[in-house]
Amino acid sequence: MKKKSLTNPTGKDIRHALMVGLWFMFLTFPLLVIKVNPIEQTVTWRWANMLWVGGASAAIALACRLIAARRTEKMEHLSRMPEQTALRHKLPLLFTQDRLRLLGAMVMLLLLAFPLAFSTYQVNIMTTALMYVILGLGLNIVVGFAGLLNLGYVAFYAVGAYTYGLLHLHFNLGFWTALPIGGLMGALFGLLLGFPVLRLRGDYLAIVTLGFGEIIRLVLENWGAFSQGPSGIADIPRPGLFGIGMTLDQSLVYQYYLTIAMALFTVFMVNRLRHSRIGRAWFALREDEIACQAMGIDTTALKLTAFALGAAWSGMTGVLFAAKTTFINPASFTFMESAIILCIVVLGGMGSIIGVAAAALILMLLPEYLRAVAEYRMLVFGAVLVVMMIIRPRGLMQPMRQTHLPAR
């Protein structure tokens, strides 16, 4: 049997690439080819754009197919090797522990120096991206570690934000008091969601959590006496620093560094949870719940703990969001927010900490830096996601399975 290689594509590969090119030409025809000028009542046909899209998508499809074939061939080769030899081949020098630490230190230096080199607008965007890093890591506990599909994660985000808004509105409490209370309220609502769905799995669990997220949003939107309804809550104070007065730019930079500290704390805690006894139990629950029960593990407590801890991080991030925007209303907590956070977890690799953090930065920053091609930026953004799912279907950085149990 003739083997595929990067320099010798088969006829089937070429036909597949051509079909992909034709399909993308068909999909983008109304957007990229037809340009209507309603003032002059003219139609311009841009056929060159269609050829560019067809050629580029066919080339990308061919490259992805060949890379996938090469990966399959390599995995088959590794499966025939002894275990220790295969493990050494699976760990390229690029991802040694020393280089990962060096890369982490460089990323930290870049983040710390970011406000010195970029405008306040860019700092504001980066703060939002770091908040989604925290949200992604929180959902990673529920979806990536425990394997519980949660489509209503934005509900806990809203609970945290409204906790701060209502505490300030009625009791004039500040950010530092509301931050732990927001986390506790998120954990409480996580338990309230966890109890009714203990016996649900898969699609049924996803539907119930989706409904929970919508219930929270509708309650906030329609219970005006409690949440101010669609008008929202305004004039929420930003975080303070020992009563020191700060300008708007200084306050944004201060909150940027505060969000970095919160993200680092989240990474540390999630990593500790991942390598703890409860973390190993979560992974066992994700792989096979029946086998997990047969081993005598309390799956009820595991699920409730996963929901509570994941919701706690979302609640604290909601407090950060309310302090950053100084205004909240139910329109900020729609299902699309839950979908974006879930995309971050899936794209980064379920169970991976570094992968989720990288995916959050990519998904949040890429649309902003594609504004140079404003007319096509969402098209490019979607194409990048599709290509990533083809090249890395299990995420950017899929964590390796543990071959032994850590010492107790």
Secondary structure, DSSP 8 states (H G I E B T S, - for coil): ----BTTB--HHHHHHHHHHHHHHHHHHIIIIIEEEETTTTEEEE-HHHHHHHHHHHHHHHHHHHHHHHHHHHHHHHHHTS-HHHHHHHHS-GGG-HHHHHHHHHHHHHHHHHHHHHS-HHHHHHHHHHHHHHHHHHHHIIIIIIS----S-THHHHHHHHHHHHHHHHHH---HHHHHHHHHHHHHHHHHHHHTTTTT--HHHHHHHHHHHHHHHHHHHHH-HHHH-GGG-B-------STT----HHHHHHHHHHHHHHHHHHHHHHHHHHHTSHHHHHHHHHHH-HHHHHHTT--HHHHHHHHHHHHHHHHHHHHHHHHHHHS-B-GGGS-HHHHHHHHHHHHHH-TT-HHHHHHHHHHHHHHHHHTGGGTTTHHHHHHHHHHHHHHH-TT-SS-----SS----
